[in-house]
Amino acid sequence: MSTARPSTAPAGASLAGRSGSVTWMALPAMVIFTAFGVIPLLGVLGLSFTSWDGIGVIHFTGLRSWRAELANPGLPHAIFVTFKIMILSWLVQTPLSILIGVFLAGHQRYRNWLAVLYFIPLLLSSAAIAVAYKALLDPNFGLGAGLHIGWLSQDWLGRGGLAVAVVIFIVSWQFIPFHSLIYQGAARQIPRTMYEAAEIDGAGRIRAFWSITLPQLKNTVIASSTLMVVGSLTFFDLIFILTAGGPGDATRVLALSMYKTGFQANLMGLASVIAVILVLFGVGLALLLRRIGGGANTQSTLEGG
């Protein structure tokens, strides 16, 4: 009868071997990220110190492009519009996504069908959605004119406040299904024993939602909010087709300002400055959200862990 012998290998050697294996497994992703993320970013950073029309010779100008763009009065306005759309869309998307995700996490059969149907808007491209909504909201031959509904026939995209509201509505309509899916998966991971214990203590559904569901979804809220906030910095195609930044500059976000500066005004140096500012905002906001979450969003909250 043979007996198992305890391993004589040092624990440090085992940990070093495991760490080396993880490094090799991550190597392909690191190579792809370097090729398509780090190198282009360094190229944009280099272009921000040049003057280039996109075709001719590139001239190194030092900090001239930075000084010119930072002195541009349109930059603070574009930053303000970007953050306004970001914050308002987050305020709309987050509570609705949580409620819908928790509702869809139930075990009734019809909820699975409802989840599939509800996911359809995310399958459509932003450009197609913008074209469709632009036609539907047209005051002359859109949905309001066709149904003879007065309040729906107003110029939704011709007034600044309404145009911003329309952008936030369409963004929320498109992306709430995605974030609801995240919350649905997280809600299904909450142990039923916690709800059963709360029920024994006399807690109703609303009390259980506030005392159990929301605390257990803390890490998911941080992850979902990071995707919303960082993703809102890249809103371009929908706004470009829907309003082109108008009326006036009411919906001119940073990404659209970068496009117009680089590809319409042919000022690649200034556009690169805006691109670098966008990256800095994205990294800063992601770090801020991680810090707000206590830096523990990689740890499980299940069973209060």
Disulfide bonds with the S-S distance in Angstrom:
none
